[in-house]
């Protein structure tokens, strides 16, 4: 159903925004547009909602992994 997909898109957008608070909203939308075009060869105007959701979920996963690696303690050097 379209309403469910749109709801998921908005939830994912909110999650991405929380993971990248330094980005202005326009930057966030532009980034998603570039990622969508890379992944689907469709512009943000042309991409189907389900396909955009997959792109956004992949981006959210990547951002979360980066945050996790930033938080993880660096192993001590042994010399």
N, C-alpha and C positions, 0 to 999 in steps of 0.2 A: 504494500500500500504506500502511496506517495507520502501521506502524512507521517508514517513511521520513518521513512527514509529521511524526510526533512528534519524530523525531530532528532534522529541520529546524527545528521550533519551538524546541526546546531550544538548538540552536546559535544561532539568531537571538536568543533571549532572552539568551544569554551575550554576544553581540556588543552588544546594546543596553545591557546592564549595564556593559560595559567603556566604552561611549561616554558613560554617565551615572553615573559612580562616586559622585557626590554624593547620588544618590537611594537611599533605603532600599528594601529589597526590596518591602515593602508598597506604597510609593509607586509603584514601577515597575509592579506588578501592577494597581494602581488606574488608573494612566494608560493602560495597555493596555486595560483594561476600558472606560474612557471612549472611547478611540479606536475600539475595536471597535464599540461601540454607535453612535457617530457614523457610521461607515463602512457599517454593515450593518443598523442598526435592530434588532439582536439583542443581548441582554445577553451577557456573557462566558460565562454558563451555557449559552446557547442556540446560540452561534455555532459553525459547523462548523470543524474544524481547518484546512482549506485556506483558508478565508476569513480566519481569524485569522492565518494565516501571511502572507497578503498584507498585512494591516494592519500586522503587525509588521515586515515587510520595508520597507514604506513609511516607517514610523517610524525604522527603522535608517538608511535613506537620508537622511532629513531630519536626524537627529542628526549623521551623518557630514558632511553639507554644512555644518552649523553649525560643527562643529569645524574644518573646512577653512577656512572664512571667518574664524574666530578666529585661526588660525595665519598666514594670508596677510598679508604686510606691507601696511601702509597706504601708499598713494601719497603722496609729499611734496607739500605745497601749493606752488603757484608763484604768487607775488605780486610 
